[in-house]
């Protein structure tokens, strides 16, 4: 946790972008619910579930908390039916389509603005982080460079800082944004059908748990790959500086063998890392398809047998439910990315936390 606190210090000068991104993502979540409120009457009119006989009088709220969403939905249908009686079904349908399109436009505009501000945040933090590392290298004593190879330092400033930017800085913001998406989507699903939502949520923890298990093993492979990349840069740096010596002693085969051994270790670590990372996507897709089939069976049972949900509501429910999968996947992926980036973060902080003070003997001997 101390590691993340240290890296978040670099985010303070750019916190306005974080707050702006959170605001726009919150508005995106609000308009996600608002867009549903406008598209439901459209589907209700197309499927014929909004009938004048059914909504001849305004619905009455029972006072129960669980009945609140049903009451709001019924009242919206009653209001739409009154408009149909006054202005005609085709005119009301046209206006509902225009309003729904405008809601979706605003929703996606807020989503874009939230992502747009994150670019400034990530680039700004990366600039400050690399600048801090460079200034620290200038301040470190000469003895530090005799112990640390230059190629490894170059790898930390380039590759490791890039890993921190891509895996940790972006993921930390996603860990905040994803819950907003989840909450708004869950509220929308409960608005449509409480029973179907509770049934659907039984399968989501299974998907999240299996993806999280993959992420736990990413940190070790990532650490090995980054360390080996530092060794490769170091070998190249030694080769460029000692070209004459290598030629004199005919050590080309020795250096080539060292380079290829280090490269093979990096390849093995990268392959293991890539395989585990790519396993999350097909697994999520498979679990998503199984989830869809289970929900389709249960929803069909409610439509055909129990008649507790209309076809229009169920169609919207399926569309909204599969919108909950991206934030769940994003949340799981963010946790995996943070674990993957911890190795690079440790290597960066080793430079930033290096001791600059030169230890002196308690009783130094003067040189005459």
C-alpha positions in Angstrom: 0.0 0.0 0.0 2.9 2.4 0.7 4.0 1.9 -2.9 0.7 3.2 -4.2 0.7 6.1 -1.8 4.2 7.1 -3.1 3.1 7.0 -6.7 -0.1 8.9 -6.0 2.0 11.8 -4.8 2.8 12.4 -8.5 -0.9 12.6 -9.3 -1.6 15.5 -7.0 -0.7 18.3 -9.5 -3.0 16.6 -12.0 -5.9 15.8 -9.6 -8.2 18.2 -11.4 -8.3 15.8 -14.4 -9.2 12.9 -12.1 -12.1 14.8 -10.5 -13.3 15.9 -13.9 -13.2 12.3 -15.2 -15.1 11.0 -12.2 -17.7 13.7 -12.7 -18.3 12.9 -16.3 -18.3 9.2 -15.6 -21.0 9.8 -12.9 -23.0 11.7 -15.5 -22.6 8.9 -17.9 -24.0 6.5 -15.3 -27.0 8.8 -14.7 -27.8 9.1 -18.4 -27.5 5.4 -18.8 -30.6 5.1 -16.6 -32.3 8.1 -18.3 -31.8 6.5 -21.7 -33.5 3.4 -20.5 -36.5 5.5 -19.2 -37.0 6.8 -22.8 -36.5 3.6 -24.7 -38.8 1.5 -22.6 -42.0 3.3 -23.8 -40.8 3.0 -27.4 -40.5 -0.8 -27.1 -43.8 -0.9 -25.2 -45.6 0.8 -28.0 -43.9 -1.5 -30.6 -44.7 -4.7 -28.7 -48.2 -3.5 -27.9 -47.8 -3.7 -24.1 -49.0 0.0 -23.6 -52.7 -0.2 -24.1 -55.4 2.3 -23.4 -57.6 -0.1 -21.5 -54.7 -1.1 -19.2 -53.7 2.5 -18.3 -57.1 4.1 -18.1 -56.3 5.4 -14.6 -53.1 6.3 -12.9 -51.3 3.6 -10.9 -51.3 3.7 -7.1 -48.1 3.2 -5.1 -48.4 0.5 -2.5 -45.7 2.0 -0.2 -43.5 -1.0 -0.4 -39.8 -0.3 -1.3 -39.6 -3.3 -3.6 -42.7 -2.0 -5.6 -41.2 1.5 -6.2 -39.5 0.6 -9.5 -42.6 -1.1 -10.8 -44.7 1.9 -9.8 -42.4 4.3 -11.7 -42.5 2.1 -14.8 -46.2 1.8 -14.7 -46.7 5.6 -14.2 -44.4 6.3 -17.2 -46.5 4.0 -19.3 -49.7 5.7 -18.1 -48.2 9.1 -19.0 -47.1 7.9 -22.5 -50.6 6.5 -23.1 -52.2 9.9 -22.3 -49.9 11.5 -24.8 -50.9 8.9 -27.4 -54.5 9.7 -26.8 -53.9 13.4 -27.3 -51.4 13.5 -30.1 -51.6 10.1 -31.8 -49.3 7.0 -31.5 -47.1 7.8 -34.5 -46.3 11.4 -33.3 -45.5 10.2 -29.7 -43.3 7.4 -31.1 -41.4 9.8 -33.2 -40.7 12.2 -30.3 -39.7 9.3 -28.0 -37.2 8.1 -30.6 -35.7 11.6 -30.9 -35.5 12.0 -27.1 -33.9 8.5 -26.8 -31.3 9.4 -29.4 -30.5 12.6 -27.6 -30.1 10.7 -24.3 -27.7 8.2 -25.9 -25.8 11.1 -27.5 -25.3 12.8 -24.1 -24.4 9.5 -22.4 -21.6 8.7 -24.9 -20.4 12.4 -24.9 -19.9 12.2 -21.1 -18.1 8.9 -21.5 -15.8 10.4 -24.1 -15.1 13.5 -21.9 -14.2 11.2 -19.0 -11.7 9.2 -21.0 -10.4 12.4 -22.6 -9.4 13.9 -19.2 -7.7 10.7 -18.2 -5.2 11.1 -21.1 -4.0 14.4 -19.7 -3.7 12.8 -16.2 -1.7 9.8 -17.3 0.7 11.7 -19.6 1.2 14.4 -16.9 2.0 11.9 -14.2 4.4 9.9 -16.5 6.2 13.2 -17.4 6.7 14.0 -13.7 7.7 10.5 -12.8 10.4 10.3 -15.5 11.6 13.8 -14.6 11.9 12.7 -10.9 13.9 9.6 -11.9 16.3 11.7 -14.1 16.9 14.2 -11.3 17.5 11.4 -8.9 20.0 9.8 -11.2 21.9 13.2 -11.4 21.9 13.4 -7.6 23.1 9.8 -6.9 26.7 9.2 -5.9 29.2 7.6 -8.3 29.3 4.4 -6.2 25.7 3.7 -7.1 26.5 3.5 -10.8 29.3 1.0 -10.1 26.8 -1.3 -8.5 23.9 -0.7 -10.9 24.4 -1.3 -14.6 23.4 1.5 -17.0 21.3 -0.7 -19.2 19.2 -1.7 -16.3 18.7 2.0 -15.4 17.6 2.7 -19.0 15.1 -0.2 -18.8 13.6 1.2 -15.6 13.2 4.7 -17.0 11.7 3.5 -20.3 10.0 0.1 -19.9 9.1 0.1 -16.2 7.7 3.7 -16.2 5.7 2.7 -19.3 4.3 -0.3 -17.4 3.4 1.9 -14.4 1.6 4.3 -16.7 -0.3 1.6 -18.6 -1.1 -0.8 -15.9 -1.3 1.1 -12.6 -2.2 4.8 -13.3 -5.0 3.9 -15.7 -6.2 0.9 -13.6 -6.4 3.0 -10.4 -8.9 5.3 -12.0 -10.8 2.4 -13.5 -11.1 1.0 -10.0 -13.0 4.2 -9.1 -15.0 4.5 -12.3 -16.2 0.9 -12.6 -18.3 0.9 -9.4 -20.2 3.9 -10.8 -21.1 1.9 -13.9 -22.0 -1.1 -11.9 -24.3 0.8 -9.5 -26.2 2.6 -12.3 -26.6 -0.7 -14.2 -27.8 -2.6 -11.2 -30.3 0.1 -10.3 -31.6 -0.1 -13.9 -31.9 -3.9 -13.8 -33.8 -3.8 -10.5 -36.0 -1.2 -12.1 -36.9 -3.8 -14.7 -37.2 -7.0 -12.7 -36.0 -7.6 -9.2 -36.4 -11.4 -9.3 -34.6 -11.7 -12.7 -31.8 -9.5 -11.5 -31.1 -11.4 -8.4 -31.1 -14.6 -10.4 -28.7 -13.1 -13.0 -26.2 -11.9 -10.3 -25.6 -15.5 -9.2 -23.3 -16.1 -12.2 -21.3 -12.9 -12.1 -19.1 -13.7 -9.0 -18.0 -16.9 -10.8 -16.7 -15.0 -13.8 -14.9 -12.4 -11.7 -13.3 -15.0 -9.4 -11.9 -17.0 -12.3 -10.4 -13.9 -14.0 -8.9 -12.7 -10.7 -7.2 -16.1 -10.3 -5.4 -15.5 -13.6 -4.2 -12.1 -12.5 -2.5 -13.4 -9.4 0.1 -15.2 -11.4 0.8 -12.3 -13.7 3.0 -10.4 -11.2 5.8 -13.0 -11.0 6.1 -13.4 -14.8 6.0 -9.6 -15.3 8.8 -9.2 -12.7 11.0 -11.8 -14.4 10.4 -10.3 -17.9 11.3 -6.7 -16.8 14.5 -7.8 -15.0 15.6 -9.8 -18.0 15.0 -6.8 -20.3 17.3 -4.8 -18.0 20.0 -7.5 -18.4 19.6 -7.3 -22.2 20.1 -3.6 -22.2 23.1 -4.0 -20.0 24.7 -6.5 -22.3 24.1 -4.2 -25.3 25.6 -1.3 -23.4 28.7 -3.4 -22.4 29.1 -4.5 -26.0 29.0 -1.0 -27.5 31.5 0.3 -25.0 33.9 -2.7 -25.3 33.9 -3.3 -29.0 37.7 -3.1 -29.3 38.3 -5.4 -26.4 35.8 -8.0 -27.8 37.5 -7.8 -31.2 41.1 -8.2 -29.7 40.2 -11.3 -27.7 37.8 -12.7 -30.3 35.0 -12.8 -27.7 32.2 -12.5 -30.2 30.8 -16.0 -29.6 31.0 -15.5 -25.8 29.0 -12.2 -26.0 26.6 -13.6 -28.5 26.0 -16.6 -26.2 25.3 -14.3 -23.2 23.0 -12.2 -25.2 21.0 -15.1 -26.6 20.7 -16.8 -23.2 19.3 -13.6 -21.7 17.0 -13.1 -24.7 15.7 -16.7 -24.3 14.8 -16.1 -20.7 13.0 -12.9 -21.6 11.1 -14.7 -24.3 10.0 -17.5 -22.0 8.8 -15.0 -19.4 7.0 -12.9 -22.0 5.3 -16.0 -23.5 4.0 -17.1 -20.1 2.8 -13.6 -19.3 1.1 -13.2 -22.6 -0.7 -16.6 -22.5 -2.1 -15.9 -19.0 -3.1 -12.4 -20.0 -4.9 -13.6 -23.2 -6.7 -16.4 -21.3 -9.0 -13.8 -19.6 -10.7 -12.7 -22.8 -11.9 -16.1 -24.2 -12.9 -17.2 -20.7 -15.0 -14.1 -20.2 -16.6 -14.6 -23.6 -17.5 -18.2 -22.8 -18.9 -17.4 -19.4 -20.8 -14.5 -20.9 -22.5 -16.8 -23.5 -23.4 -19.3 -20.7 -24.8 -16.5 -18.7 -26.9 -15.3 -21.6 -28.4 -18.8 -22.2 -29.2 -19.3 -18.5 -30.9 -15.9 -18.3 -32.8 -16.5 -21.6 -34.2 -19.7 -20.1 -35.2 -18.1 -16.9 -36.6 -15.0 -18.6 -38.6 -17.2 -21.0 -40.1 -19.0 -18.1 -41.2 -15.7 -16.6 -42.7 -14.5 -19.9 -44.4 -17.8 -21.0 -45.4 -19.4 -17.7 -45.5 -16.8 -14.9 -46.2 -13.7 -17.2 -44.4 -11.5 -14.6 -42.3 -9.6 -17.2 -43.2 -8.3 -20.7 -41.2 -9.2 -23.8 -40.2 -5.5 -24.2 -38.9 -5.3 -20.6 -37.0 -8.6 -21.1 -35.4 -7.4 -24.3 -34.2 -4.2 -22.6 -33.1 -6.3 -19.6 -30.8 -8.5 -21.8 -29.3 -5.4 -23.4 -28.7 -3.7 -20.0 -27.4 -6.8 -18.3 -24.7 -7.3 -20.9 -23.7 -3.7 -20.3 -22.8 -4.8 -16.8 -20.2 -7.2 -18.1 -17.8 -4.6 -19.4 -17.4 -2.8 -16.1 -17.1 -6.1 -14.3 -14.5 -7.2 -16.8 -12.8 -3.8 -16.5 -12.7 -4.1 -12.7 -11.3 -7.6 -12.8 -8.8 -6.6 -15.5 -7.8 -3.5 -13.5 -7.0 -5.6 -10.5 -4.9 -7.9 -12.7 -3.1 -5.0 -14.3 -2.3 -3.5 -10.9 -0.8 -6.8 -9.9 1.1 -7.0 -13.1 2.5 -3.5 -12.8 3.6 -3.9 -9.2 6.9 -5.4 -10.3 7.7 -2.4 -12.5 6.6 0.0 -9.7 9.0 -1.7 -7.3 11.9 -1.2 -9.8 11.0 2.5 -10.3 10.8 3.1 -6.5 14.1 1.5 -6.0 15.7 4.4 -7.9 13.5 7.1 -6.4 14.2 5.8 -2.8 17.9 5.2 -3.3 20.0 6.8 -0.6 21.9 9.9 -1.8 23.9 10.5 1.3 27.5 9.4 1.2 28.5 7.6 4.5 31.6 9.0 6.1 33.9 7.3 8.7 33.4 8.4 12.3 37.1 9.2 12.7 38.5 10.0 9.3 42.3 10.1 8.8 43.5 13.3 7.3 45.8 13.0 4.3 48.8 15.3 4.6 
